[in-house]
Amino acid sequence: MRKKILRGRGRPRGKHHSSADFRLLQYLALVSTKYEIDSRDFFDGLVEAWKRQESTCGSLSIERRKKTQDNPIFLITNSRKVVAQFSIPKHILEESNPLKGFTQELSSLRNSAQESRPDHYQIRSLRPGMGHLNMRVRRSGKVSIIKNS
């Protein structure tokens, strides 16, 4: 059975009281998963950048751009290319690895989605409402349709 994901309505489960905190932690878990960095190491890198202005974590560089009283702003880059820029509330930075549960949930959802859906489709198998598709056409006339996840 698939796990349910909070879609922005109602109060989030757990100790994070606002849906903005919940969405931010989901996003941070997504970044750490995408760049194959352990969630604990990624969060420790954010805390280190909060205290010391900058840090590195795997292939990512984390820089604290602005230090405000409650919400420091971070810039994350990968080989000088901007990955993300966002603010994190101070109360989240004072916790011990709040990303752990989010990363586990994200990896289990990705695994179940990859098992249940094929990546390549033929034109005859396309249906109305299918989104996030890329089409590759060769000069020979062969069409390859790939579903983005």
C-alpha positions as CSV (number, residue, x, y, z in Angstrom):
1,M,0.0,0.0,0.0
2,R,1.3,3.4,-0.9
3,K,2.0,6.0,1.9
4,K,-0.1,9.1,1.8
5,I,1.7,12.4,1.3
6,L,0.5,15.7,2.8
7,R,-0.7,18.0,0.1
8,G,-0.8,21.3,1.9
9,R,-4.1,21.1,3.7
10,G,-4.6,20.5,7.3
11,R,-2.0,20.3,10.1
12,P,1.2,18.3,9.3
13,R,1.9,15.3,11.4
14,G,4.9,15.4,13.8
15,K,6.5,18.2,15.6
16,H,6.6,20.7,12.7
17,H,3.7,22.9,13.3
18,S,3.4,24.8,10.0
19,S,2.9,23.4,6.5
20,A,5.7,25.8,5.3
21,D,8.2,24.0,7.6
22,F,6.9,20.6,6.4
23,R,7.3,21.6,2.7
24,L,10.8,23.1,3.4
25,L,11.9,19.8,5.0
26,Q,10.5,17.8,2.1
27,Y,12.4,20.0,-0.3
28,L,15.7,19.7,1.6
29,A,15.2,15.9,1.7
30,L,14.7,16.0,-2.1
31,V,17.9,18.0,-2.6
32,S,20.0,15.6,-0.4
33,T,18.5,12.6,-2.3
34,K,19.1,14.0,-5.7
35,Y,22.8,14.7,-5.0
36,E,23.2,11.4,-3.2
37,I,24.2,13.0,0.1
38,D,23.2,11.4,3.5
39,S,20.5,13.5,5.1
40,R,22.4,13.8,8.4
41,D,25.5,15.0,6.6
42,F,23.5,17.5,4.5
43,F,21.7,18.9,7.6
44,D,25.0,19.1,9.5
45,G,26.4,21.0,6.5
46,L,23.6,23.5,6.8
47,V,24.1,24.0,10.5
48,E,27.9,24.4,9.9
49,A,27.2,27.1,7.3
50,W,24.8,28.8,9.6
51,K,27.5,29.1,12.3
52,R,30.6,29.6,10.1
53,Q,29.3,31.3,6.9
54,E,30.1,28.4,4.5
55,S,30.6,24.6,4.3
56,T,30.8,21.8,1.8
57,C,28.9,18.6,1.7
58,G,29.7,16.1,-1.0
59,S,29.6,17.9,-4.3
60,L,27.6,20.8,-2.9
61,S,28.8,24.1,-1.5
62,I,26.6,25.7,1.1
63,E,26.9,29.4,1.9
64,R,25.0,31.5,4.4
65,R,24.1,34.6,2.4
66,K,22.4,36.6,5.1
67,K,22.1,36.1,8.8
68,T,18.8,37.4,10.2
69,Q,17.5,37.0,13.6
70,D,15.1,34.1,12.8
71,N,15.6,33.0,9.2
72,P,19.1,32.7,7.7
73,I,19.2,32.6,3.9
74,F,21.3,29.8,2.3
75,L,22.7,29.4,-1.2
76,I,23.6,25.9,-2.4
77,T,25.8,25.5,-5.5
78,N,27.2,22.5,-7.4
79,S,30.3,23.4,-9.4
80,R,29.4,27.1,-9.4
81,K,25.9,26.3,-10.6
82,V,23.1,27.4,-8.4
83,V,21.1,24.5,-7.0
84,A,18.8,26.4,-4.6
85,Q,18.5,29.5,-2.4
86,F,16.1,29.5,0.5
87,S,15.7,30.6,4.1
88,I,15.4,28.1,7.0
89,P,13.8,29.1,10.3
90,K,16.2,29.1,13.2
91,H,14.0,26.6,15.2
92,I,14.6,23.9,12.5
93,L,18.4,24.5,12.5
94,E,18.4,23.9,16.3
95,E,16.9,20.4,15.9
96,S,18.9,17.2,15.4
97,N,18.4,15.9,11.9
98,P,14.7,16.6,11.1
99,L,15.3,15.4,7.5
100,K,15.6,11.7,8.5
101,G,12.0,10.8,8.3
102,F,11.5,12.8,5.1
103,T,14.4,11.1,3.3
104,Q,13.2,7.7,4.2
105,E,9.6,8.5,3.0
106,L,11.0,10.0,-0.2
107,S,13.2,7.0,-1.1
108,S,10.3,4.5,-0.4
109,L,8.0,6.5,-2.6
110,R,10.6,6.7,-5.4
111,N,11.2,3.0,-5.3
112,S,7.5,2.1,-5.5
113,A,6.9,4.6,-8.3
114,Q,9.9,3.2,-10.3
115,E,8.6,-0.3,-9.9
116,S,5.1,0.5,-11.0
117,R,5.7,2.6,-14.1
118,P,7.6,1.9,-17.2
119,D,10.0,4.6,-18.5
120,H,9.4,4.2,-22.2
121,Y,6.0,4.2,-24.0
122,Q,4.9,3.6,-27.6
123,I,2.6,6.1,-29.2
124,R,-0.3,3.7,-29.2
125,S,0.0,3.4,-25.4
126,L,-0.4,7.2,-24.7
127,R,-3.6,8.3,-23.0
128,P,-5.1,11.7,-22.4
129,G,-3.9,13.3,-19.1
130,M,-0.5,11.7,-19.2
131,G,2.0,14.5,-18.3
132,H,5.7,15.1,-18.0
133,L,6.6,13.3,-21.2
134,N,9.6,13.9,-23.4
135,M,9.6,12.9,-27.0
136,R,12.7,11.9,-29.0
137,V,12.3,11.5,-32.8
138,R,15.1,10.1,-34.9
139,R,15.5,11.0,-38.6
140,S,14.6,7.4,-39.5
141,G,11.1,8.2,-38.1
142,K,11.4,6.1,-35.0
143,V,9.8,7.8,-31.9
144,S,10.8,7.2,-28.4
145,I,8.6,8.7,-25.6
146,I,10.1,8.9,-22.1
147,K,8.2,9.5,-18.9
148,N,9.9,12.0,-16.6
149,S,9.6,11.3,-12.9
